[in-house]
């Protein structure tokens, strides 16, 4: 979760949905390195993650569960260059607005983190 000097969060839109920059961990890569790499690939920004914000265990019925890591980073520039093959738009949003725009599971993770929790288990309803 990248934020600027006034606390706005960087969001990207993928297939019509607002989300945080990120993606999957590659073999042999740490979650921290994956977060930095994916953010760079998607936005052109070279950010250094500074803190693990929250870990979520997400288990959909009929599928193996997965861990989701959210790291924080400080945004020093807004010279965003979107990965056109994957993303449609980007924006900086105040946290309250971002929580309304993001998928409910992502918003739940961030709300939990804001309340001081570091872990959340989620079972999406389908």
C-alpha positions in Angstrom: 0.0 0.0 0.0 1.8 3.1 -1.2 0.8 6.4 0.2 1.8 10.0 -0.5 2.8 12.9 1.9 -0.8 13.7 2.7 -1.8 10.0 3.3 -3.6 9.2 0.1 -3.3 5.6 -1.1 -2.2 4.6 -4.6 -4.9 2.5 -6.4 -4.9 0.9 -9.8 -7.8 -0.3 -11.9 -7.7 -3.8 -13.4 -10.7 -5.1 -15.4 -12.9 -2.4 -14.0 -12.0 -2.9 -10.3 -9.9 -0.7 -8.1 -7.1 -2.5 -6.2 -3.7 -2.0 -4.7 -0.7 -2.6 -6.9 0.6 -6.1 -6.5 0.6 -9.6 -7.8 1.9 -13.1 -7.3 5.2 -14.2 -5.8 7.6 -16.0 -8.2 9.5 -19.1 -7.3 12.4 -18.2 -5.0 11.1 -14.7 -4.4 10.1 -13.3 -1.0 6.7 -11.6 -0.6 8.5 -8.3 0.1 10.5 -8.6 -3.2 7.4 -9.6 -5.1 5.5 -6.5 -3.8 8.3 -4.2 -4.9 8.7 -5.9 -8.3 5.0 -6.0 -9.0 4.5 -2.3 -8.1 7.4 -1.4 -10.3 6.1 -3.5 -13.2 2.5 -2.1 -12.9 3.3 1.6 -12.2 6.8 2.2 -13.2 7.5 3.4 -9.6 10.6 2.1 -7.7 9.2 1.9 -4.2 10.8 0.3 -1.2 8.4 -1.5 1.1 9.0 -0.4 4.7 6.5 -2.3 6.8 4.4 -5.4 6.7 0.9 -4.0 7.2 -1.2 -7.2 7.4 -1.2 -10.9 6.4 -4.5 -12.4 5.3 -5.4 -16.1 4.9 -7.9 -16.3 2.0 -9.6 -19.7 1.6 -12.3 -20.0 -1.1 -14.5 -23.1 -0.9 -13.2 -25.9 -3.1 -9.7 -24.2 -3.5 -6.6 -24.3 -1.5 -6.1 -21.3 0.7 -3.5 -18.6 0.0 -1.6 -16.0 2.0 -1.9 -12.4 1.0 0.7 -9.9 2.2 0.2 -6.1 2.3 3.2 -3.9 2.7 3.4 -0.1 3.1 5.7 2.2 1.1 6.0 5.9 0.8 5.3 7.5 -2.5 7.9 10.2 -3.3 6.6 10.9 -6.8 3.4 10.5 -8.8 5.2 9.9 -12.1 3.2 6.8 -12.7 3.6 4.8 -16.0 0.9 2.2 -16.0 1.4 -1.3 -17.4 -1.0 -0.8 -20.3 -1.4 -4.5 -20.9 -2.9 -5.0 -17.4 -4.1 -1.7 -16.0 -6.6 0.9 -17.1 -6.1 3.8 -14.7 -4.6 4.9 -11.4 -5.5 7.4 -8.7 -4.6 8.7 -5.3 -7.5 8.4 -2.8 -8.0 9.3 0.8 -8.3 6.1 2.9 -12.1 6.5 3.4 -12.7 6.8 -0.3 -10.2 4.0 -1.1 -12.1 1.7 1.3 -15.3 2.3 -0.6 -13.7 1.8 -4.0 -11.7 -1.4 -3.3 -13.1 -4.9 -3.3 -14.7 -5.7 0.0 -12.0 -8.3 0.9 -9.2 -5.8 0.3 -11.1 -3.2 2.2 -11.6 -5.6 5.1 -7.8 -6.3 5.3 -7.0 -2.6 5.3 -9.6 -1.8 8.0 -8.2 -4.6 10.1 -4.7 -3.2 9.7 -5.9 0.3 10.6 -7.4 -1.1 13.8 -4.0 -2.6 14.8 -4.5 -6.2 13.7 -1.8 -7.9 11.7 -3.6 -11.1 10.6 -7.1 -11.7 9.2 -8.7 -15.0 8.0 -11.1 -14.5 5.1 -13.5 -16.9 3.5 -15.1 -15.2 0.5 -18.8 -15.9 -0.1 -19.6 -17.1 -3.6 
